Amino acid sequence: MASWSKKHGFLCNRVAQAPAECDLKAQKAFVEEYQKFINITPNDKFADAIHSTMAAKTGY
């Protein structure tokens, strides 16, 4: 598989680490907009993109 990937131009890059700092104002604004979206969307038309069986991976 590695030789096929290299032959077709695919690259294997390591995932960069994300900083542990956060912007609380930006997070609060996002949550407010998200709540507005959820409140105006009918329940049968909304799907939150979370799959409970998939583990989060931050790198390898």
PAFI-301421 format. One record per atom (N, C-alpha, C): residue number from 1; residue in one letter; atom name; x negated, y negated, z negated. Coordinates in steps of 0.02 Angstrom, whole numbers. Each point is the difference from the previous one (the first is absolute). Layout:
BEGIN
{pos NUM&code A&site CA&u X&v Y&w Z}
...
END
This chain:
BEGIN
{pos 1&code M&site N&u -41&v 60&w 0}
{pos 1&code M&site CA&u 41&v -60&w 0}
{pos 1&code M&site C&u -44&v -63&w 0}
{pos 2&code A&site N&u -55&v 3&w -36}
{pos 2&code A&site CA&u -44&v -58&w -4}
{pos 2&code A&site C&u -29&v -17&w 69}
{pos 3&code S&site N&u -19&v 50&w 37}
{pos 3&code S&site CA&u -29&v -13&w 66}
{pos 3&code S&site C&u 53&v -28&w 48}
{pos 4&code W&site N&u 62&v 25&w -4}
{pos 4&code W&site CA&u 54&v -26&w 42}
{pos 4&code W&site C&u 13&v -73&w -18}
{pos 5&code S&site N&u 2&v -15&w -64}
{pos 5&code S&site CA&u 13&v -69&w -22}
{pos 5&code S&site C&u -54&v -47&w 25}
{pos 6&code K&site N&u -63&v 21&w -6}
{pos 6&code K&site CA&u -55&v -42&w 23}
{pos 6&code K&site C&u 2&v -9&w 76}
{pos 7&code K&site N&u 16&v 53&w 36}
{pos 7&code K&site CA&u 4&v -2&w 73}
{pos 7&code K&site C&u 54&v -48&w 24}
{pos 8&code H&site N&u 55&v -6&w -37}
{pos 8&code H&site CA&u 55&v -43&w 20}
{pos 8&code H&site C&u -1&v -68&w -34}
{pos 9&code G&site N&u -55&v -17&w -32}
{pos 9&code G&site CA&u -9&v -68&w -26}
{pos 9&code G&site C&u 29&v -14&w -68}
{pos 10&code F&site N&u 20&v 52&w -38}
{pos 10&code F&site CA&u 26&v -11&w -67}
{pos 10&code F&site C&u -57&v -9&w -49}
{pos 11&code L&site N&u 11&v -41&w -50}
{pos 11&code L&site CA&u -52&v -13&w -50}
{pos 11&code L&site C&u 26&v 20&w -69}
{pos 12&code C&site N&u -44&v 20&w -43}
{pos 12&code C&site CA&u 17&v 16&w -68}
{pos 12&code C&site C&u -31&v -53&w -45}
{pos 13&code N&site N&u 41&v -45&w -25}
{pos 13&code N&site CA&u -24&v -54&w -43}
{pos 13&code N&site C&u 26&v 11&w -71}
{pos 14&code R&site N&u -41&v -12&w -48}
{pos 14&code R&site CA&u 22&v 5&w -69}
{pos 14&code R&site C&u 45&v -60&w -17}
{pos 15&code V&site N&u 48&v 12&w -43}
{pos 15&code V&site CA&u 46&v -52&w -21}
{pos 15&code V&site C&u -35&v -45&w -49}
{pos 16&code A&site N&u 7&v -65&w 10}
{pos 16&code A&site CA&u -31&v -49&w -46}
{pos 16&code A&site C&u 41&v -4&w -64}
{pos 17&code Q&site N&u -33&v -11&w -54}
{pos 17&code Q&site CA&u 35&v -7&w -64}
{pos 17&code Q&site C&u 35&v -68&w -4}
{pos 18&code A&site N&u 60&v -1&w -27}
{pos 18&code A&site CA&u 37&v -62&w -8}
{pos 18&code A&site C&u -17&v -31&w -67}
{pos 19&code P&site N&u -4&v -66&w -4}
{pos 19&code P&site CA&u -15&v -32&w -64}
{pos 19&code P&site C&u 57&v 10&w -49}
{pos 20&code A&site N&u -16&v 0&w -64}
{pos 20&code A&site CA&u 50&v 11&w -52}
{pos 20&code A&site C&u 36&v -65&w -19}
{pos 21&code E&site N&u -12&v -53&w 35}
{pos 21&code E&site CA&u 32&v -64&w -15}
{pos 21&code E&site C&u 66&v -4&w 38}
{pos 22&code C&site N&u 47&v -38&w -28}
{pos 22&code C&site CA&u 64&v -8&w 34}
{pos 22&code C&site C&u 23&v -72&w -5}
{pos 23&code D&site N&u 42&v -19&w 47}
{pos 23&code D&site CA&u 30&v -67&w 1}
{pos 23&code D&site C&u 71&v 7&w -27}
{pos 24&code L&site N&u 11&v -18&w -63}
{pos 24&code L&site CA&u 65&v 10&w -32}
{pos 24&code L&site C&u 55&v -40&w 34}
{pos 25&code K&site N&u -15&v -60&w 25}
{pos 25&code K&site CA&u 51&v -41&w 34}
{pos 25&code K&site C&u 22&v 34&w 64}
{pos 26&code A&site N&u -48&v 27&w 38}
{pos 26&code A&site CA&u 17&v 33&w 63}
{pos 26&code A&site C&u 40&v 64&w -13}
{pos 27&code Q&site N&u -18&v 36&w -52}
{pos 27&code Q&site CA&u 38&v 61&w -17}
{pos 27&code Q&site C&u 72&v -18&w -20}
{pos 28&code K&site N&u 8&v -51&w -40}
{pos 28&code K&site CA&u 66&v -21&w -22}
{pos 28&code K&site C&u 43&v -22&w 60}
{pos 29&code A&site N&u -30&v -38&w 46}
{pos 29&code A&site CA&u 36&v -21&w 60}
{pos 29&code A&site C&u 20&v 59&w 42}
{pos 30&code F&site N&u -44&v 50&w 7}
{pos 30&code F&site CA&u 16&v 59&w 38}
{pos 30&code F&site C&u 58&v 38&w -31}
{pos 31&code V&site N&u -1&v 9&w -66}
{pos 31&code V&site CA&u 53&v 37&w -35}
{pos 31&code V&site C&u 67&v -36&w 9}
{pos 32&code E&site N&u 0&v -66&w -4}
{pos 32&code E&site CA&u 62&v -38&w 10}
{pos 32&code E&site C&u 28&v 9&w 70}
{pos 33&code E&site N&u -43&v -4&w 51}
{pos 33&code E&site CA&u 22&v 11&w 69}
{pos 33&code E&site C&u 25&v 71&w 11}
{pos 34&code Y&site N&u -35&v 48&w -30}
{pos 34&code Y&site CA&u 19&v 70&w 6}
{pos 34&code Y&site C&u 68&v 13&w -32}
{pos 35&code Q&site N&u 11&v -30&w -58}
{pos 35&code Q&site CA&u 65&v 8&w -34}
{pos 35&code Q&site C&u 57&v -31&w 42}
{pos 36&code K&site N&u -13&v -57&w 31}
{pos 36&code K&site CA&u 50&v -31&w 44}
{pos 36&code K&site C&u 16&v 48&w 58}
{pos 37&code F&site N&u -51&v 29&w 29}
{pos 37&code F&site CA&u 9&v 47&w 56}
{pos 37&code F&site C&u 41&v 60&w -22}
{pos 38&code I&site N&u -16&v 29&w -57}
{pos 38&code I&site CA&u 36&v 58&w -25}
{pos 38&code I&site C&u 74&v -17&w -13}
{pos 39&code N&site N&u 12&v -59&w -27}
{pos 39&code N&site CA&u 68&v -20&w -18}
{pos 39&code N&site C&u 44&v -13&w 60}
{pos 40&code I&site N&u -29&v -20&w 58}
{pos 40&code I&site CA&u 42&v -14&w 58}
{pos 40&code I&site C&u 5&v 60&w 48}
{pos 41&code T&site N&u -40&v 52&w -12}
{pos 41&code T&site CA&u 0&v 59&w 44}
{pos 41&code T&site C&u 47&v 53&w -28}
{pos 42&code P&site N&u 47&v 26&w 41}
{pos 42&code P&site CA&u 44&v 53&w -24}
{pos 42&code P&site C&u -39&v 62&w -22}
{pos 43&code N&site N&u 25&v 35&w -51}
{pos 43&code N&site CA&u -35&v 57&w -28}
{pos 43&code N&site C&u -12&v 56&w 51}
{pos 44&code D&site N&u 46&v 9&w 47}
{pos 44&code D&site CA&u -9&v 54&w 49}
{pos 44&code D&site C&u -49&v -19&w 56}
{pos 45&code K&site N&u -23&v -62&w 2}
{pos 45&code K&site CA&u -47&v -23&w 52}
{pos 45&code K&site C&u -70&v -14&w -26}
{pos 46&code F&site N&u -11&v 12&w -65}
{pos 46&code F&site CA&u -64&v -18&w -30}
{pos 46&code F&site C&u -36&v 63&w -22}
{pos 47&code A&site N&u -64&v 4&w 16}
{pos 47&code A&site CA&u -43&v 54&w -24}
{pos 47&code A&site C&u -66&v -29&w -23}
{pos 48&code D&site N&u -16&v 12&w -61}
{pos 48&code D&site CA&u -64&v -23&w -27}
{pos 48&code D&site C&u -53&v 50&w 23}
{pos 49&code A&site N&u -55&v -23&w 27}
{pos 49&code A&site CA&u -49&v 43&w 32}
{pos 49&code A&site C&u -47&v 33&w -51}
{pos 50&code I&site N&u 29&v 38&w -46}
{pos 50&code I&site CA&u -40&v 36&w -49}
{pos 50&code I&site C&u 17&v 73&w 6}
{pos 51&code H&site N&u -52&v 40&w 4}
{pos 51&code H&site CA&u 9&v 72&w 4}
{pos 51&code H&site C&u -31&v 30&w -63}
{pos 52&code S&site N&u 40&v 30&w -42}
{pos 52&code S&site CA&u -23&v 20&w -66}
{pos 52&code S&site C&u -52&v 56&w 1}
{pos 53&code T&site N&u -7&v 37&w 54}
{pos 53&code T&site CA&u -48&v 55&w 0}
{pos 53&code T&site C&u -68&v -19&w 29}
{pos 54&code M&site N&u -8&v -60&w 23}
{pos 54&code M&site CA&u -64&v -21&w 29}
{pos 54&code M&site C&u -41&v -36&w -53}
{pos 55&code A&site N&u -61&v 21&w -10}
{pos 55&code A&site CA&u -44&v -31&w -49}
{pos 55&code A&site C&u -36&v -60&w 32}
{pos 56&code A&site N&u -7&v -53&w -39}
{pos 56&code A&site CA&u -36&v -59&w 24}
{pos 56&code A&site C&u -74&v 14&w -1}
{pos 57&code K&site N&u -34&v -21&w 53}
{pos 57&code K&site CA&u -72&v 9&w 5}
{pos 57&code K&site C&u -33&v -67&w 11}
{pos 58&code T&site N&u -48&v -18&w -43}
{pos 58&code T&site CA&u -33&v -64&w 7}
{pos 58&code T&site C&u -65&v 6&w 39}
{pos 59&code G&site N&u -22&v 58&w 14}
{pos 59&code G&site CA&u -62&v 10&w 37}
{pos 59&code G&site C&u -18&v 74&w 0}
{pos 60&code Y&site N&u -60&v 15&w 19}
{pos 60&code Y&site CA&u -21&v 70&w -2}
{pos 60&code Y&site C&u -71&v 7&w -22}
END
